[in-house]
Amino acid sequence: MSKIKLMSHLVAGYPTEELSFTAARALVDGGADILEIQLPFSDPSADGPAIQGACTEVLKRGFRTADGLAFIARLHKEFPQVKIYLMSYGSLVYTPGVENFCERAAAAGVKGMIIPDLPFDYDEGLTAACRANGMENIPVAAPSMAAERLSKLAHAGFPYIYAALRTGITGTDTKIDDNTKHFLSAVAAGGSKIYGGFGISKGEQSKALASEVEAVVAGSVFVRIITENQNNPDALYKAVRAKAEELTSI
């Protein structure tokens, strides 16, 4: 059977560290190639209700950046074959110092950083700090970008670009149509490999994107499954794994 690459999004520590780890195991067992681990943030700009709610619950426990990096280190030790990307927002990276943060992230096993609110050409030194620590900065492209700016990003030499498949916030359904594919072609025009996400929750969407992207990205769908099954770890594992298998199968 052919397989679609999947980057799966998890909020570190949600709803508990152990259940979050169970979900990560289910994702890996279900075929996820990349674990995108979000450090919870109090004022996310691109996340929909499912992920915002998860972040809020984790932060109520006093969860800190150090806890998130420790969680990532545990994942890396358990699943060394799986690439781990860290997703968060600029203030969490900038406050302790970009170079310091990148050193800590790399030591935990992170291979790439996705920081949506740091523009690719005004990134506070993130790209350079990532490269110095064996990681990649993965900038975000959006359909709302002006054509000239999108072309500038596409030709800036980034190995990977995260393409947000529509404007707005994550979690609502996304229709894959000719406009989507035209946008993805523009993002890939400079030779970067593309991760395509925002509103991916069904196998049909993955199939529609398979020939256009390096990997599909899904997040809110998994957060919702985790929320629905948080009182039953076995059901949580089975449901998350089943959804990962659905999204990766052609």
C-alpha positions, -999 to +999 in steps of 0.1 A: +000+000+000+012+035-008+017+059+020+013+097+024+038+114+047+021+129+078+033+156+101+011+153+132+006+181+157+004+176+194+002+201+223+029+191+247+015+179+280-022+178+269-043+167+286-016+152+308+020+143+300+012+106+301-018+109+278+001+132+255+028+106+253+002+079+246-011+100+218+024+104+204+029+067+204-004+062+186+006+087+160+040+069+154+023+035+153-003+049+129+024+060+104+033+096+113+067+106+099+070+138+119+058+149+153+051+186+154+051+194+191+036+227+202+048+245+233+016+259+249+012+296+245-013+319+261-022+341+230-018+320+198-026+339+166-032+310+142-047+283+163-084+274+164-105+266+194-094+230+198-057+239+201-063+271+220-083+252+246-056+225+249-030+252+254-051+269+281-056+236+300-019+228+300-009+263+311-033+262+340-010+235+355+020+258+354+035+241+324+067+258+314+090+258+283+114+236+302+086+211+307+079+211+270+115+205+261+118+177+286+087+161+270+103+164+236+135+149+249+115+119+262+098+115+228+132+117+210+146+090+232+116+067+227+112+073+190+147+082+177+137+074+141+109+100+141+117+136+132+105+161+158+097+197+150+089+224+176+060+248+170+054+278+191+053+316+190+080+342+188+079+355+224+088+321+238+118+319+216+129+356+219+125+360+256+153+336+267+174+346+237+170+330+203+204+313+203+199+300+238+165+287+229+177+269+198+206+253+217+182+239+242+157+227+216+185+210+196+198+193+227+162+179+233+162+164+198+144+190+178+152+190+141+131+220+129+113+251+143+079+264+131+073+299+146+044+314+126+046+349+139+083+354+130+084+365+094+110+347+072+129+379+065+127+395+100+132+364+121+153+378+150+182+355+139+161+323+141+172+308+108+209+314+116+205+300+151+187+269+138+214+262+113+242+266+139+225+239+159+217+214+132+180+224+128+159+240+101+137+271+104+105+262+086+087+295+077+050+297+070+034+307+037-002+318+036-026+324+006-030+360+019+006+368+011+011+392-019+025+374-049+058+393-048+064+384-012+053+348-017+078+345-045+105+361-023+099+334+003+097+306-022+131+316-036+148+323-002+165+289+000+146+273+028+147+235+026+111+233+038+081+257+039+049+252+058+020+261+035-011+271+054-038+260+029-062+288+037-064+320+057-079+322+092-073+298+120-067+260+122-094+234+128-122+243+104-126+222+072-104+230+042-115+223+006-086+212-017-093+227-051-075+242-081-067+274-061-051+253-034-029+236-059-020+268-076-009+283-043+012+252-035+029+254-068+038+290-061+052+281-027+073+253-043+085+274-071+120+279-056+126+242-049+116+240-013+098+209+000+063+218+011+043+207+042+006+214+036-018+219+065-047+238+081-080+220+084-069+185+073-090+159+090-100+133+064-082+108+042-098+123+011-080+156+018-047+138+022-052+119-011-059+152-029-027+167-015-004+137-018+011+147-052+015+183-042+033+182-008+062+165+010+038+158+039+003+167+050-001+184+084-029+176+108-034+189+143-068+200+155-084+167+144-060+148+168-065+173+196-103+168+193-099+130+194-076+133+225-101+156+242-130+132+235-111+102+248-091+116+277-108+095+303-100+063+284-063+058+275-070+027+254-097+043+234-075+074+230-046+053+216-069+034+192-087+065+179-056+085+173-038+056+156-068+049+134-070+086+123-032+086+116-036+055+095-065+070+076-045+102+068-014+083+056-031+057+034-036+061-003 
